[in-house]
Amino acid sequence: MDENRSFDVIIIGLGPVGAVVANLLAPFNISILIIEKNKMIHPTPRAIHFDGEVMRIFQNIGLSSYIKKIARPSFQGMHFVDKNNKTLLVRKANKDIGDQGWYNNWYFFQPELEKILRNGLNRFNNVSFRLGENLIKIKDFKNNCILTTNCAVSNKKKSYLGKWIIGCDGTKSLVSNKISKKVTDFGFDEKWLVIDLNIKKNSVRAKKLPNYTVQHCNPIRPMTRCCISSSKRRWEIKIHP
């Protein structure tokens, strides 16, 4: 049990948000522990786009030079079409550098981004990791918190002491539930099918696909088509009840 060592900050979750927070805090030479329930980076791409403000954050943590190699700036804009594929509106992209010193729109493959963010933490010897451990309990202890985890491999419980706890563990966050159990549901839940495809380099059919984003404004079944890169495409389709 590691209660004998008090960490200044314990971050729950090592997705993009948790990894960025850790990279922002680490230069201040405070002791940081990151607890992540998964042993490996999630292989499924979820987010595919960030803007110039996010790239500015990546610059601040010293990783923009690596990230721009795996992301592409988007200059193609977006086409809005009706159910008969008739163009309703074309939103042109801004090809100029934005007010953050970067292009305003970037597409990326999330597992590659997460790898860079995690590798960035290897620059600091004040950051510790506990991968494959799931947070199961938070207990207030004087001016600190005791966190109890369950190890996926050994099924053993471990405890850690932290002065500050940062929850970056998603929508079912135990940390946010500890802060407040009151969550307002605005009733906007919708089910969408997300299809990500790896495109063959010399695919004839892929060459016929547009390199811009298409928003199909069919009120019965809206759909979005995105060009992530020359080798990756995404379709998002609304599912009816």
C-alpha positions, -999 to 999 in steps of 0.1 A, spaced: 0 0 0 13 34 -10 -4 57 16 31 64 30 38 85 0 16 115 -6 13 126 -42 6 163 -49 -18 154 -77 -35 122 -87 -50 121 -122 -77 95 -129 -77 86 -166 -49 86 -192 -69 95 -223 -61 127 -242 -74 149 -215 -56 132 -186 -24 130 -206 -25 167 -215 -32 177 -179 -2 157 -168 21 173 -194 9 207 -183 15 201 -146 47 180 -148 71 210 -155 62 225 -121 81 196 -105 51 184 -84 46 147 -78 20 132 -101 4 98 -101 -18 87 -131 -43 59 -126 -57 43 -158 -79 12 -159 -66 1 -193 -31 -13 -198 -29 -3 -234 -40 27 -255 -76 24 -267 -72 11 -303 -105 26 -316 -104 62 -330 -131 83 -313 -123 119 -318 -110 128 -352 -108 166 -352 -92 194 -331 -88 232 -338 -61 257 -337 -66 264 -300 -60 228 -291 -28 228 -313 -17 258 -293 -20 237 -261 1 210 -277 26 237 -285 26 248 -249 35 213 -237 62 210 -263 46 183 -285 32 202 -315 62 193 -337 54 156 -332 16 160 -335 16 179 -367 34 150 -383 4 127 -376 -23 152 -381 -34 171 -413 -47 206 -416 -81 207 -433 -85 232 -462 -114 215 -479 -144 228 -460 -178 212 -456 -207 206 -480 -243 204 -468 -266 184 -491 -302 174 -489 -317 139 -491 -313 140 -529 -276 150 -526 -284 185 -539 -260 210 -524 -276 234 -499 -246 252 -486 -208 251 -490 -188 262 -459 -154 272 -472 -124 264 -451 -100 291 -439 -66 284 -454 -49 311 -434 -31 308 -401 -55 315 -373 -53 337 -342 -36 309 -323 -7 308 -347 -19 275 -363 -44 264 -389 -79 264 -375 -88 228 -383 -69 195 -380 -78 159 -386 -60 131 -368 -61 94 -357 -66 93 -320 -44 63 -310 -14 80 -327 -21 112 -308 -24 94 -275 9 77 -280 27 110 -285 10 125 -254 21 95 -233 56 95 -247 58 132 -237 54 122 -201 86 101 -203 104 135 -201 96 138 -165 108 117 -135 81 132 -112 53 114 -130 43 78 -120 18 55 -137 -5 28 -125 -19 12 -156 -45 -16 -155 -60 -3 -122 -96 7 -118 -106 33 -93 -133 19 -70 -134 42 -40 -125 77 -29 -123 86 8 -116 120 23 -87 119 48 -79 151 66 -67 175 38 -61 146 14 -80 118 -3 -73 81 -1 -80 64 -34 -86 26 -36 -80 8 -69 -85 -28 -81 -57 -43 -102 -70 -60 -133 -42 -86 -134 -39 -96 -97 -74 -86 -86 -57 -70 -56 -67 -37 -40 -42 -9 -37 -45 25 -20 -29 59 -28 -29 92 -10 -33 125 -29 -36 162 -21 -55 170 -53 -76 146 -74 -83 154 -111 -110 133 -128 -104 126 -165 -121 93 -165 -150 100 -189 -188 101 -186 -191 75 -159 -166 93 -137 -163 82 -101 -146 115 -93 -174 137 -107 -199 115 -89 -180 121 -56 -182 159 -62 -219 159 -70 -245 133 -78 -268 159 -94 -266 157 -132 -291 174 -154 -302 154 -185 -313 177 -213 -327 148 -232 -305 149 -263 -294 113 -263 -291 99 -298 -276 67 -311 -253 69 -341 -234 43 -360 -198 53 -365 -178 35 -392 -141 40 -396 -124 25 -426 -88 19 -436 -85 28 -473 -62 8 -496 -35 30 -512 -46 23 -548 -83 19 -542 -103 31 -573 -135 36 -554 -118 56 -527 -105 80 -553 -141 89 -561 -148 100 -526 -146 137 -519 -118 151 -498 -141 174 -480 -166 167 -452 -202 160 -463 -232 166 -440 -262 148 -454 -292 169 -441 -318 142 -445 -343 147 -416 -351 110 -416 -316 98 -414 -288 124 -412 -253 113 -419 -218 128 -419 -188 117 -441 -153 128 -431 -119 125 -448 -95 119 -420 -65 113 -442 -56 96 -475 -58 62 -458 -87 67 -433 -124 77 -437 -153 80 -414 -191 77 -417 -215 87 -389 -251 76 -394 -281 82 -371 -298 50 -359 -335 50 -354 -351 35 -323 
